Amino acid sequence: MRANSDIGLLLPEVHLFHNRKKCARFLKRRKLKAELFDTEGQMIYRGGLAVILMEHAGRDSTELALLVHEAYHAAEAHMEWLGEDSYGEESMAYLLQTITAGLFDAHFRWKEKRLEVE
């Protein structure tokens, strides 16, 4: 599920998956090689694209905390890709806020769909 809007090169394209098989299919379609580990959360970053896999199903606060954790990895990888090795604290905070907001929106949409099916 796309987790952000297309607002330019300064922000990564972010996709969130709650299913390992769907994530693997997406990576294959994009011709990206990555090992999917048996963990609650994982971030894969390739040239402006951040793919986050979160299979953890716990309390809302635990899920959101895990998304923040993975968003930080995505923000850090994106800054490195942009060549920003001495980025300012405010730049990182803004990028992390933007990525996290997109992930939260995508996660809540997924939860709503899941509740409709159950």
BELMOGI-V542375 format. One record per backbone hydrogen bond with DSSP energy under -0.5 kcal/mol. NH is the residue of the N-H (numbers start at 1). CO is the residue of the C=O. Records with the same first field share a line. If there is no record, write none. Layout:
NH = CO, CO
//
This chain:
3 = 14
7 = 5
11 = 8
13 = 48
14 = 12
15 = 50
16 = 1
17 = 52
23 = 19
24 = 20
25 = 21
26 = 22
27 = 23
28 = 24
29 = 25
30 = 26
31 = 28
32 = 27
34 = 32
36 = 34
37 = 35
39 = 37
42 = 53
44 = 51
46 = 49
49 = 46
50 = 13
51 = 44, 49
52 = 15, 50
53 = 42, 51
54 = 17, 52
55 = 40
56 = 40
58 = 56
63 = 59
64 = 60
65 = 61
66 = 62
67 = 63
68 = 64
69 = 65
70 = 66
71 = 67
72 = 68
73 = 69
74 = 70
75 = 71
76 = 72
77 = 73
78 = 74
79 = 75
80 = 76
81 = 77
82 = 78
83 = 80
84 = 79
85 = 83
92 = 88
93 = 89
94 = 90
95 = 91
96 = 92
97 = 93
98 = 94
99 = 95
100 = 96
101 = 97
102 = 98
103 = 99
104 = 100
105 = 101
106 = 102
107 = 103
108 = 104
109 = 105
110 = 106
111 = 107
112 = 108
113 = 109
114 = 110
115 = 111
116 = 112
117 = 113
118 = 114
//
